[in-house]
Amino acid sequence: MTDRSSDLPAGNRPLTRRRFLARAGTAGAVAAGTALAPARVAFGAQANAGTLVVVFLRGGMDGLSVVVPADDPHLAAARPRIAVPGGALLPLDRGFGLHPALAPLHDLWGRGLFTAVPAVSMPDISRSHFQAQDCLERGGASTGAAEGWLDRVLDSTSPGSAFRALTVGTTVSRALAGDQGALALRSVDAFTLHAGDGMQARTTQALTALYSGIDHPLEATVRATMDGLRTATLVSALDAEPAAGYPEADLGAQLAEVARLVKLDVGLQVACIDVGGWDMHTNLGTVDGGSMTSALTTLGAALGAFADDLGDRLDDVTVVAVTEFGRRVEQNANAGTDHGHGATVLLVGGGLAGGTVHGAWHGLAPDQLDHGDVPGWNDYRDVLGEVVSTRLGVGADALRTVFPGHRVQPLGIMR
C-alpha cells in the first residue's frame, strides 16, 4: 500500500514518530522565542546518556527474604516460621537463592540482565524510616546539603528536554529536589493544563507572561512546567503501542509509563518511582502466601514486563531498586521482622555485570552481625556511584560532588 499522507494538508496528516520528532524540534524553537521557555530545550536522548530508573521500596524491604543466603544455617535458626526453604529458592550464586515469587527476575539473571547487592547501607542511616529515607535521598548524611543526590547527578550531565527528569507520581522525589528542575506526573496523557473550555491557550499565555523576566522563585518551576506541557501534548498525540503483561498495580502502570517515554526518545535521563508496603512487622508469610510473597510477586511481574516491553531498548536502561534499611535477622513474636541495618539492592537492565551477586558478604554468624543486624558491608554510595558513572557518564570528579565526603569504590556491578 502506498503511503499518501504527504498528499494531505499538513494539519490532517497522521502523526508518526518521525513527524513527532520534527514537530518537537519546531516546538523547541517556538519555545525558545518566548521569555519563559529556555532556549536549551531539545528532544532525543543525550549522546552520553541512557536512562536511570530508581525504584524506592519504602518501608524497609527484608532483603533476607529476597536474595536469601540459602546455605547459612543461622538464618533458618533465627527464622523458624518465615525463612524461605532452600528447596524453594531459585538458584543464584555464592550460596544465594532468589525468592520464587521473583521468577521473572531469575529469567533476566540467566540473560545477564539482573543482579543484586546484599548488606548495603551508609554510616549515618538509623532504624528510623524518616531519617534513613532522608539520608539515602540526600546521598549521604541526613544533615547538610538540601538538594537530593539525583539533582547533583543532573548538575554534571548535559542539559536536556523538559522530560529529562521526572517522578511518576504526585510529587517530585526528594532525591530530585534542587535547582535542576524535574516533573511529577501520573501519566503523560494526564499531564495537561486544566483551564476550562477554550481557555487553555489563553491561560498558557497568561502564565508565561506572568513569570517572564522576573526574579521569582516560581519562574523556573513555571518554565519547566510549560516545557513539559508542550512535550506531553505531542507525546499524547502519538498512537503508542499498548503495553502488555504489566500487573494491575500502581507499579505496573508507572513502569509502563517510563517504558513509553524511553521508546519515544523524549530525552528521559532519570525517572523515580515510589512503592510502599515493605514495613512487614507482622505476618510476613511464607512462600505459599503472605505479605512478602504478594509484594514480591507484583515487583517481579512489573520488572519482568518492563524488560519485555523495552526489548532491545533495555540495553539503554538501568533500574535500581533501593530501600532505606534492611530488617533484623531474627523474626519477631508476630512472625514478622523489625527495623534493621544492611539492605539488599536489586538491579535490572543493560550494562550490568550480571550472573553474580556482587559486594562483600561475610555470613550471618553471631560474631559477624551488628547488634543482631546484617551489617552495612557495602556502601550505598558505591553502588549508586558506579551505576550513574556508567549509565549517565558521570565522571570521577563529579561523583565527589554527588556524594560529598565519599570516594566511590566500584563493586564491579557494571560492565
C-alpha positions as CSV (number, residue, x, y, z in Angstrom):
1,M,0.0,0.0,0.0
2,T,1.3,3.4,-0.9
3,D,1.6,6.0,1.9
4,R,-0.1,9.1,0.6
5,S,0.0,11.0,3.8
6,S,2.2,13.6,2.2
7,D,-0.7,14.5,-0.1
8,L,-2.8,15.5,2.8
9,P,-3.0,19.0,4.3
10,A,-0.4,19.4,7.0
11,G,-3.0,19.5,9.7
12,N,-4.6,16.2,8.6
13,R,-1.5,14.1,8.2
14,P,-1.1,11.2,10.7
15,L,1.4,12.0,13.5
16,T,4.2,9.4,13.0
17,R,7.2,9.2,15.3
18,R,9.4,10.9,12.6
19,R,6.9,13.8,12.3
20,F,6.6,13.9,16.1
21,L,10.4,14.5,16.4
22,A,10.4,17.1,13.7
23,R,7.4,18.8,15.3
24,A,9.0,18.6,18.7
25,G,12.1,20.4,17.3
26,T,9.8,23.1,16.0
27,A,8.1,23.4,19.4
28,G,11.5,23.8,21.0
29,A,12.3,26.6,18.5
30,V,9.0,28.3,19.3
31,A,9.5,27.9,23.0
32,A,12.9,29.5,22.7
33,G,11.3,32.6,21.3
34,T,9.3,33.2,24.4
35,A,10.8,34.7,27.5
36,L,9.6,31.8,29.8
37,A,10.9,28.8,27.9
38,P,14.6,28.1,27.9
39,A,16.4,28.0,24.6
40,R,18.2,24.8,25.6
41,V,15.1,22.7,25.2
42,A,15.9,19.8,22.9
43,F,14.4,16.4,22.3
44,G,16.0,13.0,21.9
45,A,18.5,11.1,24.0
46,Q,21.7,12.7,25.1
47,A,24.9,11.4,23.4
48,N,26.4,10.2,26.7
49,A,23.2,9.1,28.4
50,G,20.8,6.3,28.8
51,T,18.1,6.2,31.4
52,L,18.4,5.5,35.1
53,V,15.2,4.4,36.9
54,V,15.3,4.5,40.7
55,V,12.5,2.5,42.4
56,F,12.3,3.3,46.1
57,L,10.9,0.4,48.1
58,R,9.6,2.3,51.1
59,G,9.3,0.8,54.4
60,G,12.5,-1.3,54.7
61,M,12.4,-4.4,52.5
62,D,13.6,-7.5,54.2
63,G,16.5,-8.5,51.9
64,L,16.9,-11.8,53.7
65,S,13.6,-12.9,52.2
66,V,14.5,-11.8,48.7
67,V,18.1,-12.6,48.0
68,V,18.5,-15.4,50.5
69,P,21.8,-16.8,51.9
70,A,20.4,-20.3,51.4
71,D,23.5,-22.1,52.7
72,D,23.6,-20.2,56.0
73,P,22.3,-22.3,58.9
74,H,22.0,-19.3,61.2
75,L,19.1,-17.9,59.1
76,A,16.9,-20.9,59.4
77,A,17.5,-21.0,63.2
78,A,16.7,-17.3,63.5
79,R,13.5,-17.6,61.4
80,P,11.7,-20.8,62.1
81,R,8.4,-19.6,60.9
82,I,9.3,-17.3,58.0
83,A,12.6,-18.4,56.4
84,V,12.3,-19.3,52.7
85,P,13.1,-23.1,52.4
86,G,16.3,-23.7,50.4
87,G,14.4,-26.1,48.2
88,A,12.0,-23.4,47.1
89,L,14.7,-20.9,46.1
90,L,15.7,-20.1,42.5
91,P,19.5,-20.6,42.4
92,L,21.8,-17.6,42.1
93,D,25.5,-18.0,43.1
94,R,27.7,-17.5,46.1
95,G,25.3,-19.6,48.2
96,F,22.4,-17.3,47.5
97,G,18.9,-18.1,46.1
98,L,16.1,-15.9,44.9
99,H,12.6,-15.9,46.3
100,P,10.4,-17.9,43.9
101,A,7.9,-15.0,43.5
102,L,10.7,-13.2,41.6
103,A,10.8,-15.8,38.8
104,P,10.7,-13.1,36.1
105,L,13.9,-11.7,37.5
106,H,15.5,-15.1,37.6
107,D,14.9,-15.3,33.8
108,L,16.7,-12.0,33.5
109,W,19.5,-13.4,35.7
110,G,20.1,-16.1,33.1
111,R,20.5,-13.4,30.4
112,G,22.9,-11.2,32.4
113,L,20.2,-8.5,33.0
114,F,19.7,-8.9,36.7
115,T,21.9,-8.7,39.7
116,A,21.8,-7.8,43.4
117,V,24.0,-6.5,46.2
118,P,23.3,-7.5,49.8
119,A,24.4,-5.9,53.1
120,V,24.1,-2.3,51.7
121,S,23.9,0.8,54.0
122,M,25.5,4.1,54.8
123,P,27.2,5.1,58.1
124,D,24.6,7.7,59.1
125,I,21.5,5.5,58.4
126,S,19.5,4.7,61.5
127,R,16.4,2.5,62.1
128,S,14.1,5.5,61.7
129,H,12.2,5.4,58.4
130,F,12.2,9.1,58.1
131,Q,15.9,9.6,58.9
132,A,17.1,6.7,56.8
133,Q,15.0,7.7,53.8
134,D,16.2,11.3,54.0
135,C,19.8,10.2,54.3
136,L,19.5,7.9,51.3
137,E,17.8,10.5,49.2
138,R,20.3,13.2,50.1
139,G,23.1,10.7,49.1
140,G,24.9,11.0,52.4
141,A,24.4,12.5,55.8
142,S,20.8,13.4,56.7
143,T,22.1,16.9,57.5
144,G,23.9,19.1,55.1
145,A,23.1,19.9,51.5
146,A,19.4,20.4,50.9
147,E,19.3,19.0,47.4
148,G,18.9,15.4,46.5
149,W,21.7,13.2,45.1
150,L,20.0,12.8,41.7
151,D,19.8,16.6,41.4
152,R,23.5,16.7,41.8
153,V,23.9,14.0,39.2
154,L,21.9,16.2,36.8
155,D,24.3,19.1,37.6
156,S,27.0,17.1,35.9
157,T,25.1,15.8,32.8
158,S,24.2,17.5,29.6
159,P,21.1,19.8,29.6
160,G,18.2,18.0,28.0
161,S,14.5,18.1,27.4
162,A,11.6,19.0,29.7
163,F,11.3,15.3,30.3
164,R,14.9,14.9,31.3
165,A,14.0,14.1,34.9
166,L,10.7,13.1,36.4
167,T,8.8,11.2,39.2
168,V,6.0,9.0,38.1
169,G,3.7,10.0,40.9
170,T,2.1,13.1,42.5
171,T,5.2,14.8,43.9
172,V,8.8,15.1,42.8
173,S,11.1,12.6,44.6
174,R,13.2,14.0,47.4
175,A,16.2,12.6,45.5
176,L,15.5,15.1,42.7
177,A,15.0,18.1,44.9
178,G,17.2,21.0,43.8
179,D,17.8,23.6,41.1
180,Q,17.8,21.3,38.1
181,G,14.1,21.0,37.7
182,A,12.0,17.8,37.5
183,L,8.4,16.9,36.7
184,A,5.9,14.9,38.7
185,L,3.1,13.2,36.7
186,R,1.0,10.1,36.9
187,S,1.0,9.7,33.1
188,V,1.8,11.8,30.1
189,D,-1.8,11.7,28.9
190,A,-3.0,13.2,32.3
191,F,-0.3,15.9,32.3
192,T,-2.4,18.7,31.0
193,L,-3.4,22.3,31.9
194,H,-7.0,22.3,33.2
195,A,-8.2,25.8,32.2
196,G,-11.8,25.3,31.1
197,D,-13.3,25.1,27.6
198,G,-11.4,27.3,25.1
199,M,-9.2,28.8,27.8
200,Q,-6.1,26.6,27.6
201,A,-4.1,28.7,25.1
202,R,-5.0,32.0,26.9
203,T,-4.1,30.6,30.3
204,T,-0.8,29.3,29.0
205,Q,-0.1,32.7,27.5
206,A,-1.0,34.4,30.7
207,L,1.2,32.2,32.9
208,T,4.1,32.6,30.5
209,A,3.8,36.4,30.6
210,L,3.2,36.5,34.4
211,Y,6.5,34.7,35.2
212,S,8.7,36.1,32.4
213,G,11.8,38.1,33.0
214,I,11.4,38.4,36.8
215,D,13.4,37.1,39.7
216,H,10.8,34.9,41.3
217,P,11.1,31.5,43.0
218,L,8.4,30.1,40.8
219,E,9.9,31.2,37.5
220,A,12.0,28.0,36.9
221,T,9.1,25.8,38.0
222,V,6.6,27.5,35.6
223,R,9.2,27.4,32.8
224,A,9.8,23.6,33.3
225,T,6.0,23.0,33.5
226,M,5.3,24.9,30.3
227,D,8.1,23.0,28.5
228,G,6.7,19.7,29.9
229,L,3.1,20.5,28.8
230,R,4.3,21.2,25.2
231,T,6.1,17.9,25.1
232,A,3.2,16.0,26.7
233,T,0.8,17.3,24.1
234,L,2.9,15.9,21.3
235,V,3.6,12.6,23.1
236,S,-0.1,12.1,23.8
237,A,-0.9,12.6,20.2
238,L,1.1,9.5,19.2
239,D,-0.5,6.1,19.0
240,A,1.6,4.3,21.5
241,E,1.7,0.5,21.2
242,P,-0.3,-0.9,24.1
243,A,2.0,-2.5,26.7
244,A,1.1,-6.0,27.8
245,G,2.0,-8.2,30.7
246,Y,2.2,-5.5,33.4
247,P,0.4,-6.3,36.7
248,E,-2.7,-4.4,37.6
249,A,-0.9,-2.4,40.3
250,D,0.5,1.1,40.5
251,L,4.0,-0.1,39.9
252,G,2.9,-1.8,36.7
253,A,1.3,1.4,35.4
254,Q,4.3,3.5,36.5
255,L,6.9,1.3,34.8
256,A,4.7,1.2,31.6
257,E,4.8,5.0,31.5
258,V,8.6,5.0,31.8
259,A,8.9,2.4,29.1
260,R,6.7,4.5,26.8
261,L,8.8,7.6,27.3
262,V,12.1,5.6,26.7
263,K,10.7,4.2,23.4
264,L,9.6,7.6,22.2
265,D,13.1,9.1,22.8
266,V,11.9,12.2,24.7
267,G,15.3,12.6,26.4
268,L,14.5,10.9,29.7
269,Q,17.6,10.6,31.8
270,V,16.3,9.9,35.3
271,A,12.9,8.6,36.5
272,C,11.9,7.9,40.1
273,I,9.1,5.6,41.3
274,D,7.9,5.0,44.9
275,V,6.5,1.6,46.1
276,G,5.2,1.4,49.6
277,G,4.2,-1.5,51.8
278,W,7.5,-3.1,52.8
279,D,7.3,-2.5,56.5
280,M,6.3,-6.0,57.5
281,H,6.3,-6.2,61.3
282,T,3.6,-8.8,61.3
283,N,2.7,-11.9,59.3
284,L,5.4,-11.6,56.7
285,G,4.3,-15.0,55.5
286,T,5.8,-18.0,53.6
287,V,6.4,-18.8,50.0
288,D,2.9,-20.1,49.8
289,G,1.4,-16.7,50.7
290,G,1.5,-13.6,52.9
291,S,2.7,-10.0,52.6
292,M,6.2,-10.7,51.3
293,T,5.2,-13.2,48.6
294,S,2.4,-10.8,47.5
295,A,4.6,-7.8,47.3
296,L,7.4,-9.7,45.5
297,T,5.0,-11.2,43.0
298,T,4.0,-7.7,42.0
299,L,7.5,-6.4,41.9
300,G,8.8,-9.3,39.8
301,A,5.9,-9.2,37.4
302,A,6.3,-5.4,36.9
303,L,10.0,-5.5,36.3
304,G,9.7,-8.5,34.0
305,A,7.0,-6.8,31.9
306,F,9.1,-3.7,31.8
307,A,12.1,-5.6,30.4
308,D,9.8,-7.4,27.8
309,D,8.2,-4.1,26.9
310,L,11.5,-2.4,26.2
311,G,13.1,-5.3,24.3
312,D,16.4,-4.2,22.8
313,R,16.0,-0.8,24.4
314,L,16.6,-2.3,27.8
315,D,20.3,-2.0,26.9
316,D,19.9,1.7,27.4
317,V,18.2,1.5,30.7
318,T,19.3,0.5,34.2
319,V,16.7,0.0,37.1
320,V,18.0,0.3,40.7
321,A,15.5,-0.8,43.4
322,V,16.6,0.5,46.8
323,T,15.1,0.6,50.3
324,E,16.0,2.7,53.4
325,F,17.3,-0.2,55.5
326,G,17.1,-4.0,55.9
327,R,15.4,-6.0,58.7
328,R,16.8,-7.8,61.7
329,V,18.0,-11.3,61.2
330,E,15.8,-12.8,63.9
331,Q,12.0,-12.9,63.4
332,N,9.8,-11.2,66.0
333,A,7.0,-12.6,68.0
334,N,4.4,-11.6,65.4
335,A,6.1,-13.7,62.6
336,G,7.5,-10.5,61.0
337,T,10.7,-8.6,61.1
338,D,11.7,-5.4,62.8
339,H,13.9,-2.5,61.5
340,G,17.5,-3.5,60.9
341,H,20.5,-2.3,59.0
342,G,22.1,-3.7,55.9
343,A,19.6,-3.8,53.0
344,T,19.5,-5.5,49.6
345,V,19.7,-3.6,46.3
346,L,18.2,-5.1,43.1
347,L,19.4,-4.0,39.7
348,V,17.8,-4.8,36.3
349,G,18.7,-3.7,32.8
350,G,21.6,-3.1,30.4
351,G,25.2,-2.5,31.3
352,L,25.2,-4.8,34.3
353,A,27.8,-7.4,35.1
354,G,25.1,-9.9,35.6
355,G,25.1,-13.5,36.6
356,T,26.6,-13.0,40.0
357,V,25.7,-11.4,43.3
358,H,28.0,-8.5,44.0
359,G,29.6,-7.0,47.0
360,A,31.0,-8.2,50.3
361,W,29.2,-10.8,52.3
362,H,30.5,-12.5,55.5
363,G,27.6,-14.6,56.6
364,L,25.1,-14.5,59.5
365,A,27.2,-16.0,62.3
366,P,26.6,-14.0,65.6
367,D,30.1,-12.6,65.6
368,Q,29.5,-11.1,62.2
369,L,26.3,-9.3,63.0
370,D,25.9,-5.7,64.0
371,H,23.7,-5.9,67.2
372,G,21.6,-8.6,65.6
373,D,21.5,-6.9,62.2
374,V,23.1,-7.5,58.8
375,P,26.0,-5.0,58.8
376,G,26.5,-2.5,56.0
377,W,29.4,-4.2,54.4
378,N,28.7,-2.4,51.1
379,D,28.1,1.4,50.9
380,Y,25.0,2.7,49.0
381,R,27.2,5.4,47.5
382,D,29.5,2.9,45.9
383,V,26.5,1.1,44.3
384,L,24.8,4.2,43.1
385,G,28.0,5.9,42.1
386,E,29.1,3.1,39.9
387,V,25.7,2.9,38.2
388,V,25.5,6.7,37.4
389,S,29.1,6.7,36.3
390,T,28.5,4.0,33.7
391,R,24.9,4.7,32.8
392,L,24.9,8.5,32.8
393,G,28.5,9.3,32.1
394,V,29.2,11.0,35.5
395,G,32.9,11.4,35.9
396,A,35.0,10.8,39.0
397,D,35.4,14.5,39.9
398,A,31.6,15.0,39.7
399,L,31.0,11.9,41.8
400,R,32.8,13.6,44.7
401,T,30.2,16.3,44.4
402,V,27.3,13.9,44.1
403,F,28.4,12.1,47.3
404,P,30.2,14.7,49.4
405,G,32.9,13.4,51.6
406,H,32.9,9.9,50.0
407,R,35.2,8.4,47.4
408,V,33.3,5.9,45.3
409,Q,34.8,2.4,45.2
410,P,33.1,0.4,42.4
411,L,32.0,-3.1,43.3
412,G,32.1,-4.4,39.7
413,I,28.3,-4.2,39.2
414,M,28.5,-2.6,35.8
415,R,30.3,-3.8,32.7
